């Protein structure tokens, strides 16, 4: 063992372990100490030691320290005595590459560049999740873990988050409850009461486990409430299910010919919007000149906002939505009426039979005559 030449005291030392040289870093405290039964678990993710006081951590700090140490091919150990304190010892090898260029051979650099480019392209295909958390350590952990499957953006409080929601329009929001400036409950209320954002699934994370807190969360419009500490697997499954539910509602719209707004929306605000949009399209079902501009004006939303909203709820642009409603109405007439196909075409706003047949086949994967024949029974 010898002193490290870059260190001013004996807290950092050069040591040899298994014939390899390491820098040893020791950090000690004079706290409660750690009981022997807890020592094997303190680096586990979300593991928390229970004390008599009310202070609690997030259970990820030491886990992150261990993971970062491993990334540097190092090791971390701990020793502790009750009512005396704990000592954490980190070992980092001295032969780490000086920079990234030393780390990768020339033949691998092109591969790394290609992967980075591919990741940028894949970002556009991933669902976008906003993480709102004032605890930097926990926020970084969630962002890092979720980034494996989602494109993640983050905010430090509700106020910053609201601005990001209105500029980034995430597919899902995960928010802590207790935060400065604007807490999670207020953020959820503002998101769910804004027609531009009311469709976005919202998950609240909190250390509060009382029924009263849960009631406040669900009254604010939260789609899910998860108490800390929790397993990351639980959060992952909840995210996956909320996104799947959203996708299933979109599929339901495309599968059925009778549109039920309550079946394809999650909030009363969205349900009312779809009812309004649907009523205006149906009122103008035989008007081939009825356009997306007309619909935007009637509904009271800009074209951009209406487009974003319909894309989020039914995965269709306003023009596609108008056409889909016309075709669904045509399908109902083919089943329930004696009008011929040409008459039905004009009744639902198509100027030519050619375009009607083409769009109908694209929507239902068969011609209008085939559809009528199939549904006679």
Secondary structure, DSSP 8 states (H G I E B T S, - for coil): -EE-TT-SSTTEEEEEETTEEEEEEEEE--SS---HHHHTTTTSTT-----SSS----S-HHHHHHHHHHHTT-EEEEEEETTTEEEEEEEEETT--SSHHHHS-HHHHHHHHHHHHHHHHHHTTS-EEEEE-S-HHHHHHHHHHHTTTSEEEEESSHHHHHHHHHHH--SEEEEESS-SSS-HHHHHHHHHTSTTTTTSEEEEEES---HHHHHHHHHTT-SEEEESS--HHHHHHHHHHHHHHHHHHHHHHHH-SS--GGGS-SSHHHHHHHHHHHHHHHHTTT-TT--HHHHHHHHT--HHHHHHHHHHHHS--HHHHHHHHHHHHHHHHHHH----HHHHHHHTT-S-HHHHHHHHHHHHSS-HHHHHHHT--
